[in-house]
Amino acid sequence: MSIERELIKRSGGKCELSGLTEDLKVYQILPTRKGGIDESVLINATLIDQIEHPEKMDVNLWRCLNDSMWSEHLPVQIVSWRMLSRLGNQELLEQMYLDEDDLAWAQATGEGEEDENKVIHRDSNGVILETGDSVVLIKDLKVKGSSMVAKQGTAVRNIRLDHENAEYIEGRVDGQTIVIITQYVKKI
């Protein structure tokens, strides 16, 4: 059974955050640990867009977090925690309980950190990089531990950020996941 079908069954065909029934999509929670249904939620596409683009945030659409934070499903709790942190809703955050490992997973994207402590990834031109962005290599890069050379001009899609080091991102080149230094990429 596909992840989408499993999520539809788990959620009863509704957005696991808002309860909406239209325009539902699978949202993979990053960083992934094992993948699959235990790291995915079924949510409305408008909410996904706001998760991925914080500048588009419409606070009124997130009133649903009052209910979704109590979900029995951990992925729903993780997304709820991250969005409550982004919104700065300390009152509801204090009511939530996540064990130590789950809280570390929720905090892995930097949500809830003060802006001066947040790790910000920038490309060679100083443009801020986000998880899921596409970049192009601006220099041939030797891949440590292999004979592979990632060529200049290679597009790397759907990057992931290293949330402990602002100079490192991960991406797939020639079917292999590699760590890339941000000074050698340009956002597409």
LOMAR-107499 format. One record per residue (C-alpha): residue in three letters; z, x, y. Coordinates in Angstrom, 3 decimals. Example, Ala and Ser with C-alpha at 12.3 -4.5 7.8 and 13.67 -1.06 7.14 Angstrom:
<drenvexs>
   aa        c3        c1        c2
  ALA     7.800    12.300    -4.500
  SER     7.140    13.670    -1.060
</drenvexs>
This chain:
<drenvexs>
   aa        c3        c1        c2
  MET     0.000     0.000     0.000
  SER    -0.887     1.364     3.468
  ILE     1.798     2.138     6.033
  GLU     0.465    -0.622     8.287
  ARG     0.786    -3.252     5.537
  GLU     4.286    -2.049     4.668
  LEU     5.302    -2.259     8.338
  ILE     3.821    -5.754     8.686
  LYS     5.836    -6.801     5.647
  ARG     9.020    -5.129     6.998
  SER     8.634    -6.674    10.462
  GLY     7.337   -10.087     9.452
  GLY     4.133    -9.445    11.421
  LYS     5.962    -8.943    14.726
  CYS     6.498    -6.032    17.093
  GLU     9.695    -4.375    15.883
  LEU    10.857    -3.916    19.470
  SER     9.696    -6.972    21.406
  GLY     8.922    -9.578    18.743
  LEU     5.363   -10.047    20.068
  THR     2.736   -10.900    17.453
  GLU    -0.494    -9.738    19.107
  ASP    -2.102    -6.291    19.509
  LEU     0.223    -4.561    17.021
  LYS    -0.238    -0.904    16.145
  VAL     1.517     1.654    13.974
  TYR     3.457     4.159    16.077
  GLN     4.375     7.452    14.370
  ILE     7.671     8.862    15.643
  LEU     7.427    12.540    16.492
  PRO     8.405    15.081    15.456
  THR     7.674    14.028    11.911
  ARG    10.031    15.056     9.153
  LYS     8.458    13.536     6.003
  GLY     6.100    10.969     7.480
  GLY     5.483     7.499     6.110
  ILE     7.155     4.170     6.785
  ASP    10.553     5.801     7.414
  GLU     9.127     7.487    10.514
  SER     6.915     4.689    11.830
  VAL     7.319     1.411    13.681
  LEU     4.967    -1.502    14.276
  ILE     4.857    -2.195    17.995
  ASN     2.710    -3.772    20.680
  ALA    -0.038    -1.504    22.080
  THR     1.207    -2.006    25.666
  LEU     4.609    -0.606    24.700
  ILE     2.980     2.366    22.947
  ASP     1.005     3.080    26.115
  GLN     4.224     3.090    28.142
  ILE     5.986     5.343    25.630
  GLU     3.149     7.863    25.816
  HIS     2.666     7.555    29.608
  PRO     6.087     7.333    31.308
  GLU     4.484     6.994    34.730
  LYS     3.205     3.514    33.688
  MET     6.710     2.302    32.845
  ASP     7.382    -1.396    33.526
  VAL    11.147    -1.810    33.157
  ASN    10.879    -5.571    32.595
  LEU     8.931    -5.070    29.343
  TRP    11.855    -3.111    27.895
  ARG    14.509    -5.843    28.067
  CYS    13.849    -6.231    24.346
  LEU    15.883    -3.060    23.710
  ASN    19.090    -5.133    23.927
  ASP    18.120    -6.560    20.520
  SER    15.993    -3.841    18.921
  MET    18.738    -1.223    19.259
  TRP    20.651    -3.152    16.567
  SER    17.790    -3.075    14.045
  GLU    18.679    -2.162    10.486
  HIS    15.673     0.196    10.419
  LEU    16.290     3.747    11.656
  PRO    12.824     4.285    13.226
  VAL    13.348     1.223    15.434
  GLN    16.767     2.559    16.451
  ILE    15.263     5.974    17.305
  VAL    12.572     4.489    19.568
  SER    15.171     2.193    21.161
  TRP    17.494     5.145    21.837
  ARG    14.667     7.177    23.404
  MET    13.572     4.348    25.677
  LEU    17.140     3.494    26.713
  SER    17.580     7.184    27.597
  ARG    14.367     7.202    29.598
  LEU    15.505     4.084    31.450
  GLY    18.938     5.617    32.048
  ASN    20.807     2.683    30.488
  GLN    24.089     4.455    29.646
  GLU    25.919     1.192    28.966
  LEU    23.689     0.298    26.001
  LEU    23.424     3.914    24.822
  GLU    27.201     4.100    24.530
  GLN    27.143     1.069    22.243
  MET    24.623     2.653    19.844
  TYR    25.695     4.780    16.918
  LEU    23.424     7.379    15.328
  ASP    24.772    10.003    12.950
  GLU    24.354    13.664    13.943
  ASP    20.975    14.259    12.231
  ASP    19.486    11.001    13.501
  LEU    20.713    11.686    17.044
  ALA    19.111    15.156    16.899
  TRP    15.834    13.506    15.835
  ALA    16.105    11.004    18.699
  GLN    16.739    13.840    21.172
  ALA    13.930    16.053    19.797
  THR    11.452    14.871    22.459
  GLY    13.810    15.728    25.310
  GLU    14.697    12.128    26.186
  GLY    18.190    11.879    27.576
  GLU    18.232    15.403    28.977
  GLU    18.654    16.084    32.649
  ASP    15.343    16.953    34.286
  GLU    16.419    20.522    35.066
  ASN    17.248    21.076    31.358
  LYS    14.085    19.451    30.006
  VAL    11.500    21.787    28.483
  ILE     8.150    21.256    30.234
  HIS     4.960    22.541    28.632
  ARG     2.144    23.589    30.991
  ASP    -1.370    24.793    30.216
  SER    -2.998    27.874    31.778
  ASN    -3.709    25.878    34.966
  GLY    -0.166    24.525    35.279
  VAL    -1.082    21.010    34.074
  ILE     1.776    19.333    32.162
  LEU     1.078    18.875    28.434
  GLU     2.373    15.920    26.430
  THR     2.492    15.238    22.700
  GLY    -0.858    13.841    21.581
  ASP    -2.903    15.561    24.314
  SER    -6.096    17.474    23.548
  VAL    -6.590    21.052    24.683
  VAL    -9.300    23.699    24.443
  LEU    -8.659    27.371    23.680
  ILE    -9.604    29.692    26.555
  LYS    -9.430    32.886    24.488
  ASP   -10.074    33.969    20.881
  LEU    -6.683    33.959    19.130
  LYS    -5.756    35.824    15.950
  VAL    -3.553    33.640    13.758
  LYS    -0.539    35.601    12.549
  GLY    -0.142    35.689     8.783
  SER    -3.802    34.999     8.084
  SER    -7.242    36.474     8.659
  MET    -8.260    33.423    10.701
  VAL    -9.378    33.729    14.318
  ALA    -9.275    30.585    16.446
  LYS   -12.354    30.888    18.668
  GLN   -12.499    30.367    22.419
  GLY   -13.785    26.871    23.217
  THR   -12.244    25.283    20.120
  ALA   -10.852    21.819    20.864
  VAL    -7.383    21.119    19.484
  ARG    -6.595    17.416    19.377
  ASN    -3.281    15.582    19.064
  ILE    -1.042    18.539    19.874
  ARG     2.708    18.553    19.240
  LEU     5.227    20.230    21.512
  ASP     7.949    22.690    20.531
  HIS    10.954    21.106    22.245
  GLU    12.906    24.358    22.324
  ASN    10.260    26.655    23.813
  ALA     7.980    25.654    26.696
  GLU     5.385    28.265    25.714
  TYR     4.654    26.931    22.210
  ILE     2.599    23.982    21.022
  GLU     1.302    23.120    17.556
  GLY    -2.157    21.914    16.638
  ARG    -4.723    21.868    13.860
  VAL    -7.565    24.373    13.927
  ASP   -10.018    24.486    11.018
  GLY    -7.702    22.251     8.974
  GLN    -4.696    24.536     9.427
  THR    -1.668    23.782    11.634
  ILE    -0.960    26.723    13.913
  VAL     1.381    27.561    16.777
  ILE    -0.466    28.239    20.024
  ILE     0.874    29.815    23.204
  THR     0.317    27.469    26.149
  GLN    -1.097    30.181    28.439
  TYR    -4.200    30.274    26.191
  VAL    -5.082    26.583    26.426
  LYS    -6.526    24.199    28.987
  LYS    -5.934    20.444    28.851
  ILE    -9.088    18.399    28.251
</drenvexs>
